[in-house]
Amino acid sequence: MTDDLFDEDEAAKILRQKPRTLTVWRSTGKGPRFLKLGRRVFYRKEWLTDFLATCEVDPSAR
């Protein structure tokens, strides 16, 4: 189960963002779903994949 959990730094690398960006996204209700255990924040691989899918742009749809 913990194999598919990424901490904030790992998730930021996957999303090619800075960890601070993920912090801002969480506080503004944007970005991928996350899991909070105490003060620690984790992201499931599935949630990161789902979030990336929502960022896709179809250039022919413009």
C-alpha positions as CSV (number, residue, x, y, z in Angstrom):
1,M,0.0,0.0,0.0
2,T,2.7,2.5,0.8
3,D,4.5,1.7,-2.4
4,D,2.1,4.0,-4.3
5,L,2.4,6.9,-1.8
6,F,4.7,9.8,-2.6
7,D,5.7,12.6,-0.3
8,E,5.5,16.2,-1.4
9,D,9.1,16.3,-2.8
10,E,8.6,13.1,-4.8
11,A,5.2,14.3,-6.1
12,A,6.6,17.6,-7.1
13,K,9.3,15.8,-9.2
14,I,6.7,13.7,-10.9
15,L,4.6,16.8,-11.7
16,R,7.7,18.8,-12.6
17,Q,6.7,21.5,-10.1
18,K,8.4,22.9,-7.0
19,P,7.2,21.5,-3.6
20,R,6.0,25.1,-2.7
21,T,3.7,25.0,-5.7
22,L,2.0,21.9,-4.3
23,T,1.6,23.7,-1.0
24,V,-0.1,26.6,-2.6
25,W,-2.3,24.3,-4.6
26,R,-3.4,22.6,-1.4
27,S,-4.2,25.8,0.3
28,T,-6.2,27.1,-2.7
29,G,-8.1,23.9,-3.4
30,K,-6.3,23.2,-6.6
31,G,-4.0,20.4,-7.7
32,P,-4.2,16.7,-7.1
33,R,-6.0,15.0,-4.2
34,F,-3.8,14.3,-1.2
35,L,-3.6,12.4,2.1
36,K,-2.6,14.1,5.3
37,L,-1.3,12.1,8.2
38,G,-0.5,14.4,11.0
39,R,1.7,17.1,9.5
40,R,2.9,14.9,6.6
41,V,1.3,15.0,3.2
42,F,1.2,12.2,0.7
43,Y,-0.1,11.7,-2.8
44,R,-1.2,8.4,-4.3
45,K,0.3,7.5,-7.7
46,E,-3.3,7.2,-9.1
47,W,-4.2,10.7,-7.9
48,L,-1.2,12.2,-9.6
49,T,-2.0,10.4,-12.8
50,D,-5.6,11.5,-12.7
51,F,-4.5,15.1,-12.1
52,L,-2.1,15.0,-15.0
53,A,-5.0,13.7,-17.2
54,T,-7.0,16.8,-16.3
55,C,-4.2,19.0,-17.6
56,E,-4.2,17.5,-21.1
57,V,-5.0,20.0,-23.9
58,D,-6.3,18.9,-27.3
59,P,-4.9,21.4,-29.8
60,S,-7.5,20.5,-32.4
61,A,-10.2,21.6,-30.0
62,R,-9.1,25.2,-30.1
